[in-house]
Amino acid sequence: MNTEQLQLILQSAWAAVPTLLVGAQLTIGFALAAMVLGLPLGLIVTLLRLYAPGPVRGLASLYVSFIRGTPLLVQIFVIYYGLPSLGITLSPVVGGVLALTLNAAAYLSETMRAAILSIPRGQREAAYSLGLSRAQTMRLVILPQAARVALPSLGNSLIGLVKDTSLVSVITVVELLRSAQLVIARTFEPFGPYLAAALIYWAISSALEVVQRRLERRFSRGS
């Protein structure tokens, strides 16, 4: 690669940045929406798998097994292209958020299940001896401790979601990767825009890692 080619790549990357930053906003929005919606859904699935009657527990486990055993891209296709066959038509944004949320909830439920099971049984027995109900014990004793245990994995899940949002580009959502593809379609120069997109993904992930580490230190001091 000579100097002229390098200069051309850098120029194309820099020219693509304004468009990519617009797409990056949607990428962050998708990831945060999926995380915010996936956390409560994942917690519900976790509690069902741990404490629900046998048939309900089996359905919750089946959901997690199906999501973990199929590619996210296939899940996006099933929701966006498959549901219209059943009379359910979703916009690309809604379909993408729904697919990411359902996927995230399954993985988050595994994280939270492991965190809850890591809490010593004596904590529950002590809470019961103080007169707390099972629901109060879970809300006031178990979940706060489990949240501290699960925090690193939850942070990693959010970073993973940022990268997974690139898959919704296949249903025409103009997030970061799709923005890079549109720039390339105009300029016919792929290296620069893709390089700029990769650096933006890296910057977002790095910023989230910093937030994650600070939260971990704060929770560690609290313990």
Backbone bond lengths (Angstrom), bond angles and torsions (degrees), N, CA, C in turn:
res aa  C-N    CA-C-N  psi(-1)  N-CA   C-N-CA  omega(-1)  CA-C   N-CA-C  phi
1 M - - - 1.466 - - 1.533 108.86 -
2 N 1.321 115.96 122.75 1.458 119.49 179.57 1.525 110.71 -89.86
3 T 1.310 115.50 176.04 1.458 121.54 -176.06 1.521 111.83 -63.00
4 E 1.311 116.97 -37.94 1.461 120.61 -178.60 1.535 111.10 -65.54
5 Q 1.331 116.70 -41.86 1.468 119.93 178.46 1.525 111.22 -65.31
6 L 1.325 116.32 -41.33 1.465 120.32 178.90 1.524 110.60 -62.89
7 Q 1.317 115.94 -41.62 1.457 120.17 179.33 1.519 111.02 -64.02
8 L 1.332 117.16 -38.55 1.457 121.36 179.02 1.528 110.67 -64.91
9 I 1.340 116.20 -41.52 1.464 120.46 179.66 1.526 110.32 -64.24
10 L 1.317 116.77 -45.13 1.461 120.41 -179.36 1.529 111.23 -65.06
11 Q 1.312 116.42 -38.79 1.462 119.91 178.18 1.528 111.30 -64.64
12 S 1.346 117.11 -42.79 1.462 120.43 179.46 1.523 111.18 -67.31
13 A 1.336 116.17 -35.59 1.464 119.57 177.92 1.517 110.53 -66.31
14 W 1.334 116.15 -44.87 1.458 120.10 -179.17 1.531 111.08 -65.99
15 A 1.313 117.35 -39.41 1.468 120.82 -179.98 1.526 111.59 -65.59
16 A 1.328 116.85 -28.01 1.465 120.23 -178.36 1.521 113.00 -81.33
17 V 1.341 117.64 -16.66 1.467 120.99 -172.19 1.532 113.52 -56.47
18 P 1.345 120.79 -47.21 1.473 118.95 -179.20 1.528 112.87 -56.82
19 T 1.324 117.09 -43.60 1.469 120.38 178.41 1.518 111.20 -66.43
20 L 1.318 116.39 -40.19 1.463 120.12 -178.71 1.523 111.38 -67.27
21 L 1.312 118.01 -35.44 1.460 120.34 179.49 1.522 111.68 -65.12
22 V 1.319 116.53 -33.50 1.473 119.59 175.10 1.527 109.73 -64.84
23 G 1.328 115.84 -44.97 1.461 119.17 177.38 1.512 112.28 -65.23
24 A 1.351 117.13 -32.52 1.462 120.75 179.67 1.518 111.51 -64.29
25 Q 1.325 117.37 -32.21 1.460 120.23 176.93 1.524 110.85 -61.44
26 L 1.326 116.09 -41.32 1.462 119.72 178.10 1.522 110.88 -69.67
27 T 1.326 116.71 -36.31 1.463 120.55 176.52 1.525 110.90 -59.38
28 I 1.320 116.54 -48.07 1.469 120.73 179.43 1.523 110.12 -64.36
29 G 1.326 116.27 -40.90 1.462 120.00 179.30 1.518 112.41 -62.01
30 F 1.332 116.15 -42.46 1.472 120.61 178.16 1.524 110.24 -62.01
31 A 1.327 116.63 -46.41 1.464 120.55 -177.21 1.525 111.23 -63.91
32 L 1.334 116.81 -44.90 1.459 119.94 -179.63 1.524 111.43 -66.61
33 A 1.341 116.72 -41.17 1.463 119.89 179.11 1.519 110.81 -62.13
34 A 1.332 116.45 -44.51 1.464 120.04 179.88 1.528 110.86 -64.84
35 M 1.329 117.59 -36.11 1.458 120.97 179.46 1.523 110.66 -70.62
36 V 1.323 116.89 -45.78 1.467 120.78 -178.64 1.525 111.14 -63.83
37 L 1.316 117.20 -40.51 1.465 120.64 178.72 1.521 111.93 -79.37
38 G 1.326 116.65 -33.11 1.457 120.36 -176.88 1.514 113.76 -73.65
39 L 1.339 117.51 -30.40 1.460 120.31 -178.81 1.535 112.32 -62.00
40 P 1.340 119.19 -54.70 1.475 117.88 178.90 1.520 112.61 -63.99
41 L 1.337 117.27 -37.67 1.461 119.18 177.86 1.518 110.58 -65.02
42 G 1.327 116.72 -42.08 1.455 120.25 177.71 1.521 111.97 -63.56
43 L 1.340 117.35 -37.51 1.465 120.46 177.92 1.521 110.76 -65.59
44 I 1.331 116.59 -41.42 1.463 120.06 177.80 1.530 110.11 -61.02
45 V 1.332 115.92 -46.02 1.464 119.90 178.88 1.525 110.65 -61.25
46 T 1.325 116.76 -39.93 1.466 120.93 178.70 1.518 111.35 -60.88
47 L 1.334 116.31 -48.23 1.461 120.26 -178.59 1.525 111.32 -65.41
48 L 1.330 116.45 -35.81 1.464 119.36 177.07 1.526 110.61 -64.86
49 R 1.327 116.18 -41.35 1.469 119.97 -179.10 1.525 112.40 -68.59
50 L 1.327 116.18 -26.86 1.460 119.63 -177.43 1.523 113.41 -91.85
51 Y 1.344 116.99 -36.44 1.459 119.08 -167.26 1.529 115.00 -127.51
52 A 1.332 118.60 -8.01 1.460 119.88 -177.14 1.526 110.98 -76.50
53 P 1.323 117.45 162.42 1.473 120.25 173.74 1.526 111.06 -59.47
54 G 1.329 115.09 161.83 1.458 121.45 -173.24 1.517 116.16 -48.93
55 P 1.350 119.96 -53.37 1.474 120.22 -177.68 1.528 112.82 -61.46
56 V 1.335 116.76 -42.57 1.471 120.25 179.54 1.524 110.18 -66.61
57 R 1.321 115.92 -40.75 1.462 120.28 177.10 1.529 110.90 -60.32
58 G 1.330 115.39 -39.87 1.456 119.34 178.82 1.515 112.35 -65.07
59 L 1.344 117.53 -40.26 1.465 120.69 178.43 1.529 111.17 -64.63
60 A 1.330 116.22 -41.17 1.468 119.60 178.64 1.525 110.71 -64.20
61 S 1.322 116.37 -41.02 1.469 120.02 178.52 1.525 110.79 -67.18
62 L 1.337 116.58 -35.92 1.468 120.61 178.19 1.523 110.88 -64.51
63 Y 1.322 116.58 -40.81 1.466 121.15 177.31 1.521 111.07 -59.55
64 V 1.324 116.13 -48.30 1.467 120.36 -179.85 1.522 110.42 -62.91
65 S 1.324 116.56 -42.41 1.466 120.38 -179.47 1.527 111.33 -63.35
66 F 1.327 116.72 -41.62 1.469 120.43 -179.63 1.526 111.27 -65.10
67 I 1.328 116.60 -46.53 1.466 120.25 -178.51 1.520 111.03 -64.77
68 R 1.328 116.86 -43.18 1.461 120.03 -179.16 1.525 112.10 -72.02
69 G 1.319 117.13 -22.42 1.461 120.46 -176.35 1.508 115.02 -96.82
70 T 1.343 117.72 2.92 1.461 121.06 179.11 1.525 109.64 -127.72
71 P 1.328 118.45 147.49 1.468 120.69 -179.78 1.527 111.81 -66.40
72 L 1.305 116.50 145.11 1.462 121.24 177.51 1.523 110.88 -58.71
73 L 1.319 116.97 -37.22 1.463 120.27 -179.91 1.531 110.95 -60.44
74 V 1.326 117.13 -41.19 1.459 120.66 177.72 1.525 110.10 -65.05
75 Q 1.327 117.33 -39.66 1.461 120.69 178.61 1.528 111.14 -62.10
76 I 1.329 116.47 -39.42 1.463 120.46 177.64 1.525 110.19 -63.47
77 F 1.330 117.43 -43.30 1.458 121.05 178.97 1.528 111.56 -63.58
78 V 1.336 116.51 -41.99 1.470 120.07 -179.83 1.528 110.36 -61.53
79 I 1.331 116.89 -43.38 1.463 120.32 -177.11 1.524 111.71 -72.97
80 Y 1.331 116.93 -44.79 1.464 119.05 -173.65 1.526 112.93 -83.06
81 Y 1.331 116.50 -41.85 1.466 119.46 -177.73 1.526 113.17 -98.41
82 G 1.343 117.80 -24.47 1.455 120.62 -177.10 1.513 114.10 -85.59
83 L 1.338 117.22 -41.63 1.460 120.10 -176.56 1.530 113.90 -60.75
84 P 1.352 120.65 -33.15 1.474 118.84 176.39 1.523 113.43 -56.96
85 S 1.334 118.14 -25.25 1.467 120.34 176.39 1.520 111.35 -66.68
86 L 1.339 115.98 -22.00 1.467 121.40 177.95 1.522 111.57 -99.43
87 G 1.322 116.18 8.52 1.459 120.40 179.14 1.514 114.27 86.57
88 I 1.331 117.42 12.92 1.467 121.74 -179.73 1.521 108.46 -113.75
89 T 1.309 116.68 108.98 1.457 121.29 -178.58 1.522 109.49 -112.03
90 L 1.306 116.29 126.59 1.457 122.08 -178.32 1.520 109.90 -117.13
91 S 1.317 116.16 149.89 1.460 120.16 173.78 1.527 108.99 -70.79
92 P 1.329 117.39 160.64 1.471 118.76 178.79 1.524 113.21 -56.70
93 V 1.328 116.92 -39.65 1.469 119.54 -178.82 1.523 110.61 -67.08
94 V 1.323 117.06 -48.15 1.465 120.50 -179.40 1.527 110.63 -64.22
95 G 1.341 116.34 -43.69 1.455 119.84 178.99 1.524 112.15 -62.36
96 G 1.329 116.27 -40.47 1.460 119.82 179.32 1.516 112.38 -66.64
97 V 1.336 116.49 -45.44 1.471 120.03 178.78 1.522 110.57 -62.94
98 L 1.339 116.86 -41.08 1.464 120.18 179.81 1.526 111.33 -62.43
99 A 1.329 116.76 -45.24 1.463 120.34 -179.90 1.526 111.07 -63.35
100 L 1.323 116.96 -44.66 1.463 120.27 179.80 1.526 111.39 -65.86
101 T 1.339 116.35 -37.67 1.464 120.21 -179.95 1.520 111.25 -65.52
102 L 1.329 117.05 -47.82 1.461 120.59 -179.56 1.526 110.77 -63.04
103 N 1.324 116.13 -38.23 1.460 119.80 178.66 1.519 110.99 -67.84
104 A 1.330 115.96 -46.15 1.463 119.80 -178.66 1.522 111.14 -63.89
105 A 1.338 117.11 -40.21 1.466 120.47 -177.00 1.519 111.27 -59.69
106 A 1.328 117.55 -39.05 1.465 120.48 -179.11 1.526 110.68 -64.66
107 Y 1.327 117.02 -45.40 1.460 119.77 -179.59 1.533 111.14 -71.24
108 L 1.330 116.65 -38.07 1.461 119.42 178.16 1.521 111.31 -65.14
109 S 1.321 117.11 -34.31 1.468 119.95 179.21 1.523 110.68 -63.51
110 E 1.336 116.69 -36.62 1.465 119.41 176.79 1.524 110.86 -65.63
111 T 1.323 116.22 -41.24 1.464 120.65 178.30 1.517 110.69 -62.24
112 M 1.336 116.42 -46.96 1.462 119.78 -176.95 1.523 111.74 -71.43
113 R 1.312 117.55 -33.51 1.460 120.47 177.80 1.538 109.90 -62.95
114 A 1.338 116.09 -45.77 1.458 119.86 178.66 1.530 110.95 -63.59
115 A 1.338 117.48 -38.33 1.465 120.48 -179.72 1.529 111.11 -66.85
116 I 1.334 116.57 -41.92 1.469 119.75 179.31 1.519 110.68 -65.09
117 L 1.325 116.89 -42.79 1.461 120.30 -179.25 1.523 112.43 -68.10
118 S 1.338 116.73 -19.45 1.467 119.58 -179.90 1.529 112.40 -77.29
119 I 1.327 117.48 -14.73 1.466 120.80 179.91 1.528 108.81 -75.27
120 P 1.319 118.49 127.24 1.472 120.84 -177.59 1.527 112.26 -56.75
121 R 1.313 116.22 143.03 1.454 121.38 -179.18 1.528 111.58 -61.02
122 G 1.315 116.29 -28.06 1.455 120.08 179.07 1.513 113.47 -59.09
123 Q 1.340 117.25 -28.30 1.462 121.09 177.36 1.524 110.56 -62.70
124 R 1.314 116.45 -42.50 1.467 120.60 178.42 1.526 110.55 -66.31
125 E 1.316 115.66 -46.03 1.467 119.53 -178.01 1.523 111.36 -61.92
126 A 1.332 116.11 -38.62 1.469 119.64 178.03 1.524 110.54 -65.36
127 A 1.335 116.07 -40.42 1.463 119.47 179.47 1.525 111.02 -65.72
128 Y 1.331 116.91 -41.88 1.459 120.06 178.66 1.530 110.72 -63.57
129 S 1.323 116.70 -37.42 1.462 120.23 -179.60 1.523 111.85 -66.58
130 L 1.337 116.32 -23.53 1.465 120.77 177.15 1.522 112.37 -86.21
131 G 1.312 115.92 0.61 1.456 119.95 177.34 1.512 115.15 93.18
132 L 1.325 118.27 8.99 1.452 120.61 178.85 1.522 109.82 -77.58
133 S 1.333 115.82 143.46 1.452 120.50 175.41 1.517 109.81 -76.82
134 R 1.342 116.93 173.62 1.465 119.87 178.58 1.528 110.79 -62.24
135 A 1.356 116.38 -41.66 1.468 119.57 -179.90 1.522 110.92 -65.60
136 Q 1.338 117.03 -42.27 1.468 120.16 179.22 1.523 111.26 -66.09
137 T 1.311 116.08 -38.32 1.464 119.98 178.02 1.523 110.85 -62.48
138 M 1.332 115.37 -43.64 1.458 119.00 179.62 1.523 110.81 -64.80
139 R 1.328 117.42 -44.04 1.463 121.39 -174.67 1.518 112.42 -74.32
140 L 1.327 117.85 -40.10 1.460 121.28 -172.06 1.520 114.41 -96.93
141 V 1.325 117.60 -23.96 1.469 120.55 -173.52 1.523 112.29 -114.83
142 I 1.328 115.99 -53.69 1.463 119.69 -171.17 1.528 111.88 -77.12
143 L 1.331 117.48 -51.95 1.469 119.89 -173.93 1.526 113.46 -62.08
144 P 1.353 120.42 -41.48 1.474 118.14 177.63 1.526 112.94 -59.62
145 Q 1.336 117.16 -39.71 1.463 119.77 178.31 1.527 111.02 -71.39
146 A 1.330 115.98 -39.43 1.467 119.42 179.68 1.514 111.19 -65.05
147 A 1.334 116.91 -34.38 1.468 120.12 179.70 1.519 110.74 -62.21
148 R 1.334 116.86 -39.01 1.468 120.71 178.29 1.524 110.89 -64.80
149 V 1.326 115.78 -40.56 1.458 119.89 179.38 1.522 111.49 -67.33
150 A 1.349 115.80 -38.80 1.468 120.77 -173.79 1.518 113.29 -82.49
151 L 1.324 118.37 -12.53 1.471 121.11 -171.67 1.522 114.06 -53.76
152 P 1.337 120.33 -47.89 1.480 118.03 180.00 1.524 112.80 -59.62
153 S 1.331 117.33 -41.74 1.464 119.99 179.96 1.518 111.40 -68.96
154 L 1.326 116.91 -35.34 1.464 119.51 178.16 1.526 110.36 -66.07
155 G 1.324 116.52 -39.39 1.465 119.89 176.48 1.513 111.76 -62.93
156 N 1.322 116.27 -42.29 1.465 119.91 177.64 1.531 111.14 -63.82
157 S 1.332 116.15 -35.27 1.464 119.63 179.14 1.523 110.89 -65.25
158 L 1.337 117.27 -39.82 1.463 119.98 178.51 1.519 110.89 -64.95
159 I 1.332 116.73 -41.89 1.469 119.69 177.22 1.528 110.08 -62.77
160 G 1.330 116.66 -40.12 1.461 119.77 176.55 1.515 112.09 -62.69
161 L 1.334 116.80 -37.17 1.466 120.38 179.00 1.525 111.21 -63.83
162 V 1.323 116.60 -37.85 1.472 119.63 178.34 1.522 109.89 -56.83
163 K 1.330 116.00 -43.01 1.474 119.58 -179.65 1.533 111.37 -75.07
164 D 1.334 116.63 -34.46 1.460 119.39 -179.51 1.523 112.61 -67.25
165 T 1.337 117.41 -23.63 1.465 119.06 179.73 1.527 111.92 -61.26
166 S 1.321 117.18 -20.00 1.469 119.46 179.09 1.522 111.21 -60.66
167 L 1.338 117.32 -24.52 1.462 120.13 -177.87 1.516 112.74 -72.21
168 V 1.339 117.86 -23.28 1.471 118.31 -179.55 1.520 110.86 -73.23
169 S 1.322 117.48 -5.78 1.468 119.51 175.22 1.521 111.09 -63.01
170 V 1.329 117.57 -22.33 1.464 120.53 -178.52 1.520 111.83 -71.55
171 I 1.346 117.89 -15.36 1.472 120.03 176.67 1.531 109.57 -110.92
172 T 1.319 114.88 30.89 1.470 124.39 171.20 1.522 114.35 70.02
173 V 1.306 118.77 17.35 1.462 120.13 173.39 1.526 107.85 -75.68
174 V 1.316 116.56 126.02 1.469 120.33 -174.82 1.528 109.10 -88.27
175 E 1.325 115.39 70.12 1.465 119.67 173.88 1.527 107.99 -90.52
176 L 1.317 117.09 -158.24 1.461 120.24 -171.27 1.525 112.41 -63.01
177 L 1.323 118.33 -49.23 1.464 119.83 -178.16 1.520 111.04 -65.58
178 R 1.321 117.21 -43.71 1.465 120.50 179.66 1.527 111.09 -62.74
179 S 1.331 116.40 -36.14 1.467 120.03 176.53 1.518 110.77 -61.79
180 A 1.329 116.73 -41.83 1.464 120.54 177.60 1.523 110.55 -62.74
181 Q 1.334 117.27 -40.27 1.458 120.56 179.72 1.527 111.48 -65.21
182 L 1.328 116.81 -36.89 1.469 119.98 178.44 1.526 111.21 -68.00
183 V 1.320 116.03 -38.14 1.467 119.26 176.53 1.517 109.99 -63.69
184 I 1.316 117.17 -43.59 1.461 121.38 -179.96 1.518 111.30 -62.89
185 A 1.331 116.79 -36.47 1.462 120.57 179.24 1.528 111.18 -63.60
186 R 1.344 116.69 -27.40 1.462 120.14 179.38 1.521 112.24 -86.72
187 T 1.321 116.70 -36.30 1.462 120.29 -171.52 1.524 114.07 -102.16
188 F 1.344 116.78 -18.15 1.472 122.06 -176.74 1.533 111.75 59.07
189 E 1.325 116.42 27.17 1.465 122.28 176.69 1.527 108.09 -123.03
190 P 1.349 119.54 97.84 1.470 121.21 -172.52 1.527 115.01 -80.23
191 F 1.316 117.53 -33.43 1.459 119.49 -170.82 1.527 112.37 -60.85
192 G 1.323 116.28 -51.48 1.460 120.94 -176.01 1.521 113.56 -59.53
193 P 1.343 118.44 -54.54 1.465 119.27 -179.76 1.527 113.32 -61.57
194 Y 1.334 117.46 -41.26 1.466 118.85 178.60 1.537 111.12 -65.48
195 L 1.335 116.38 -38.48 1.458 120.02 177.60 1.523 110.35 -63.65
196 A 1.337 116.28 -43.59 1.464 119.78 179.00 1.525 110.88 -63.73
197 A 1.335 117.44 -39.71 1.466 120.85 178.27 1.527 110.65 -63.19
198 A 1.335 116.14 -42.67 1.462 120.01 179.15 1.530 110.92 -61.34
199 L 1.324 117.10 -41.79 1.457 120.34 179.95 1.523 111.51 -66.25
200 I 1.334 117.02 -35.69 1.467 119.89 178.17 1.526 110.43 -68.76
201 Y 1.352 116.76 -42.86 1.474 119.13 174.22 1.530 110.24 -56.12
202 W 1.319 115.66 -44.43 1.465 121.17 -179.41 1.523 110.92 -62.41
203 A 1.333 116.80 -41.67 1.461 120.44 -179.19 1.532 110.59 -65.03
204 I 1.323 117.05 -42.38 1.465 120.38 179.13 1.523 110.22 -63.53
205 S 1.330 116.29 -46.89 1.469 120.34 -179.82 1.525 111.40 -62.46
206 S 1.335 116.68 -40.00 1.463 120.43 179.64 1.526 111.02 -64.72
207 A 1.336 116.60 -40.67 1.463 120.16 178.23 1.527 110.78 -63.36
208 L 1.324 116.66 -40.66 1.463 119.94 178.16 1.521 111.20 -66.95
209 E 1.325 117.38 -34.86 1.469 120.60 177.17 1.526 110.56 -63.50
210 V 1.320 116.56 -39.52 1.466 120.06 178.57 1.526 110.26 -63.10
211 V 1.337 116.36 -45.58 1.468 120.27 178.51 1.521 110.18 -61.68
212 Q 1.325 116.38 -42.21 1.469 120.56 179.94 1.528 111.24 -60.58
213 R 1.325 117.32 -45.57 1.461 120.41 -178.68 1.530 111.30 -64.14
214 R 1.332 116.54 -39.44 1.465 119.26 179.12 1.528 110.98 -65.30
215 L 1.332 116.82 -40.81 1.462 120.06 177.47 1.520 110.94 -64.52
216 E 1.308 116.66 -40.32 1.461 119.42 178.39 1.518 111.59 -62.35
217 R 1.337 116.79 -42.59 1.463 119.81 178.23 1.521 111.12 -64.20
218 R 1.318 115.84 -39.41 1.470 119.51 -179.54 1.525 110.68 -65.28
219 F 1.330 116.97 -45.06 1.461 120.28 179.66 1.522 110.40 -67.01
220 S 1.334 117.47 -33.84 1.465 120.99 179.05 1.519 110.82 -64.73
221 R 1.342 116.16 -40.71 1.465 119.46 176.99 1.524 110.72 -64.86
222 G 1.360 114.67 -36.48 1.471 118.67 -179.75 1.510 112.09 -67.03
223 S 1.341 117.07 -29.03 1.471 120.20 -179.57 1.520 111.91 -78.07
